[in-house]
């Protein structure tokens, strides 16, 4: 059972799929029916309890999609997500190599880390040796660089060999730099480029989120041309809000003519 995202980027191909913020397995199923390679879940910022999370992960497996999850850098929370079958763990606000080493300890079994022995039900037919080997090679470790401290320690973070994927959140980066209402300023855009190109130079994968608009597609195409192999689409609620707003406005305008 391969990690679809890792399988694709290892072959130099692009993995793509949506961010899903609501605790609804049906949204994961929709992503699967249209050919997504991944679904990105966010129990860090949104109310997704363990039962919903497990059901969403299981739905993703039924369509061969990789589940990614953003969570606190907490070994118990990471353990629970891995025991549900999440294949790609990433933490926000990674500020140092020490933060990253704590994540690696929680994700990987000894001798690589300190994860305790357990596994998802779907892997119970494997021997311990088989599952431990699978986990060591198929689970992806990712971080978000999004603070001044993280920028200052970027080189040492990228030097950690167990790091697979680097992301960057413009909102928290702008907050950290004292420009909280300017997440898409030229300064933030250039800093994100600096982070991503440094990660690529260090042999890491990079991942970003793009709006499902013509502008967003152009931006995704540019980054793919420059080496990005993991592309996330904007969350479902943003797409729904924009689509609903455009339709409502159009219908109201038609009714006023």
ABEGO torsion letter per residue (X at the ends): XBBAAAAAAAAGBBBBBBBBABBBAAAAAAAAAAGBABBBBBAAABBBBAAAAAAAAAAAAAAGBBBBBBBBBBAAAAAAAAAAGBABBBBBGBABAAAAAAAAAAABBOAABABBBBBBAAAAABBAAAAAAAAAAABBBBBBBABAAAAAAAAAAAABAABABBBBBAAAAAAAAGBAAAAABAAAAAAAAAAAAAAAAAGBBBBBBBBBBAAAAAAAAAAAAAGBABBBBBBAAAAAAAAAAAAAAAAAAAAAX
